């Protein structure tokens, strides 16, 4: 494996997307049209802000007394994880400073702005649903319970690793390590709880999928240093095992959530990642969570489709006077 790593490291030097072009002085003409297309379509999709949820949040606050203690406790745990996770992931792109192409740099600038919105949204909801005296303890407990996720991040996003390893590792971190949280919030949505959390989750889910599709396309531009399938399978399985362990630690019984369904969902997500990178499935798990697929397809069929063709089916969210309208029935 060390010999293979050395060979691929040497081959990386000939990758165009990792090589500075001293003769490219302007953005145009676009040299990577597929990457630019994803970036422009992301810009054309609705850009949202936390302030647009003000009325929905007020409605949720007025109904807090209707939420049972077990639901409330679980929601606080999930939000504590999401707040801690967003803060820890702020500088992940620092591991990709070797990307030289302007199309990728443009996308990253926009992505960073959206990540800040995600973090603000989670923090806002966390402040509303928790008491000041319990916030630090909730966050600290969640950080301690996700140490393996942090270790995985440090292991695979280390700048000494191959660019291809870091790229696939990043998608695992941003997709597999959020699978349990997304699944839990979809379950809350199915039960009609916490509109602000569940609607913003749909939007964040969409944002994350745009980013992953960009990374899939970026990986396809590697001509010489793609990873062998055995290594990619190993990298993905490691992330899956960590996420399953995290699921086991969650008090899913509080909201009558079936852990086995969550395990299956993680495997389905992971197989979709592998296919999107051009590799064979690892788990071949049948998707038993059709209710999630149905909810997503109703408004944004982006996660369950693979490749650029999915973008044409992503609708704009309804707007009035160029403002995002979020009081519709999602």
N, C-alpha and C positions, 0 to 999 in steps of 0.2 A: 504493500500500500504506500509506503514511503517513496518507493521508486516511481509509482504512478503519480503520486502527488508532485514529485519533482518534474516529471515529464510534462504534466499539465501546467505547472507553474511556468515552465519555459515557453510552452505554447501560448500562454496568456499574453506574452509580449507581442504577439502578432495579431491580437484582436483589435479590430478597428475602433470598437466602442471604448476601449481602454487606452487608446493611443491619441495623444494630442495632435491635432491638425494645425500646424503653424500657418497654413495658408487659408484657413477659414476665418475671415474677418467679420462676417455678418451672418445672421441667422438664415437668410435666404441665399440660394435655394435650399429648401428643406432636404436633408440627406437621408432621413429615416422617416418616410411618410407614414408608416403604420404607427410608430410611436407618436408622431405629431397628431395623427388622427385621434388616437385615444385621448391625448391631452386636450385637443380642441373640443371633443365631444364631452369631456368632463367639464370643461368650462361652460358648455352650452346647457348642461343639465342644471337643475335648480341649485343655486348656492343658498344655503340656509344659515340662520343665526339663532342663537339662544333666545334673543328677545322675541322672536316670532312664536315662542311657546308660552309667553306670559299668561294668556287667557286660559290655555289648557292647564297650565300649572295651577292657576287659581282654582279652576274647577276640581282638579285632583285634591288640592288642599281641603276644599270644602267637603270632600267625600272620604277623607282619611279615617274618620271614625267608623266607616263602613268596612274597612279592611281589617280582617282578623289579625290577631297578634302573630300567629305563625307566618302568615304571608308577609306582614310588615318586617319581621325579623329576617326572613330570607332575602327580601328585597334589599335590606341594609347590607347584608353580607355580599351580595352580588355587586352592589354599587361601591362598596369598599374595595373590592377587587379591581373594578374598572378604573376607579380613581388612582389606585396604586399602580396599576398596569400602565395607564396613560403616562403617568409621571416618569416611570422607569423607561418607557419607550421613546421619550422625547428626542434623544440624540442617536437613534439607531442608524439614521442615514449617514452618520459620520463614518461608518464602516465601509462606505461606498464612494469615498473621495476620489477613487481611481477612475470613476466614470467621467469621460471627457466630452461626450457629445452634448450639444446645447439642448437638443430635444428632451433629454432626460433631466437636465438641470432645470428647465422650465417646469416640467411636471413636478419635480421635487419641491420647488418653491410653492406651488399651489397646494400640494399634498400637506406640507408643513402647516399652512394656514388652516386647512381643514382639521388636522390633528389637534390644533389648538382649540377649535370649536368643539370637538368631541370632548376634550378634557374639561372645558368650561361647562358643558352640558352635564357631564357626570358629576362634577363638583357642585353644581347648582342643585341638582336633585338630591345629592348626598347631604347637603346643608339643610334642605327642607325636611328630609325624612329621618334625620338623626338629631340627637341632643348633643350639645357642645361637649358635655362630659364624657361621651362615649366614642367620639370620632377618632381620636388618636389610638385608642385601644383597638377599635375595629380595623383601622388601617394597618397597625403593627401586626396584628394577628394574621391578616391576609398576606402581608409581605413574608412573614415567617412560613406560612403554609404554601407559598409558591416559590420557595428557594430553588427547587429543581428547574423551574422555568427560567429563573435568572441565570442559573448555571449553564443551561442549554444555550441561552442567548450569548453569554460570554464565550462559550466554547465555539459556536459556529459563526459568530459575527466578528471573531478576532481578525484583525487586519492581516495576520500571517496566513490565514486560510486562503484557499482559492476563491476567486471572485464568484465562480459558479456555486461553490459551497455556501458562501455568504448570501447569495441571491435566493437560493432554495430555502436556506435556513430562515431568512426574513419572512418568506411567505408562510412557512410553518408557524412562526411566532405570531404573525398577524392573522392567521386563519385558524389553525388547529388550536392554538392557545386561547382563542376567544370562542371556540365552539360551544363549550358548556354554558358560558354566559349568554351567548346569543340564543341557545336552545331554551334556557330558563326564561328569558324575557319573551320569547315567542309563546311559551306556555302561559305566561301571565297575560299576554295579549289575547290568546284564545279564550281566556276566562274573563276578559273584559276589564282587567285591572290596570291602573296607572297609565293613562293615555299618554302623558308626556314622556314617560320612560319608553313605552312600546313604540310610539311613532318616531321618536328620535332614534331608537334602535334600528328601525327600518332604514332611516336615512344614513346612519353610520354604517350599517351593513352594506348599503349601496356604495358608500364612499370607499370602504375597505375592498370591495370587489373591483372597483375601478382601478385601485392601486395594484391589486394582484394581477389583473389583466395586463397592466403596463409591464409588470415584472416578467410575466410569461413571455410577452413580446420581446422584451429586452434580452431574455435568455435565448430566444430563438435567433438573435443576431450574433450569438457566439458561434464562430465558424470552426474553431480548433480545440476548444477546451471544455466542452460539455462533459458532465460527469457520467460514468458508467451506471447502468441501472441498479446494480447491486448496492452501490454506495448511496444512491438517492433513496432507495427503499429503506436502507438502514437509517438514514437521516430522518426520514418521515416516520418510521416506526418508533424511533426514540421519542419523537415529539408526541405521538399518539399515546404511548405508554405513560408519559408524564401527565397528559391531559386526563387520561382515565383515572390516574391516581388522584388528581385534583377533584374529579367528579366524586370519587369515593369519599373524599373528605367533606364534601358539601352536605348539609343537612336537608337533603332533597325530600325527606319525609314530611318536612314542614309544609310543603305545598303539593304533596302527593305526586311527586314527579318520579317517573320510573327510570332508575339508573341505567338499566339495560338499553332502553331506547336512546339514552344519551350516548352510551358507548357506541351504539350502531351509527348514530349521527356523526360522531367524530370520525369513524371509519369511512363513511360515505364522503364526507368533506375531504378526507385525506386522499381517497381514490380520485376524486375530481381534481385535486391539485396535481397528482401524478400525471393524469391524462393531459392536463393543461400544459405541463412541461414537456410532454411528448414521450412519456414512459407508460409502461403497463400498470394496471391496477395491482395493488398489493393485497387488499382485503376482499374484494368482490362481494361486498356486503349489500344486500338488497335494501333500498331505501324504504323503511317502514314509516317514515314521518311525512306522509303525503299532506298532512294538514299544514305543515310548514311550507311545503312547496306551493300549495294552493294559495296561502296568504301572500307569499312573495310574488307569485305569478299575477295576482290581482292588480298589483301596483308596480312591480319592478322585477321582471323575470331575468335578473342578472346573475344570480349565484349558481343557478342550476343549468346554465348554458355555458358552453366553452367556446372561446375564440371570439374574434372581432365581430362575427355576425350577430352576437347577442346585443350589441350596442344599438342596432337599428330598432330593437324592440323595447328599448328603455324609454318610457314616456316621460315627458316633462311633468312635474308635479303642478297641479292647478294653480294659476296665478291670477291675481286681480291687481291692476295697476302696477305690474312688475313686482308684486309682493307675494311671497309664498303663502298660500292659503292652507292652513293645517287643521282647520276645524271640520274637515270632511271626514266621512266614515272610512277609516283605513281598515 
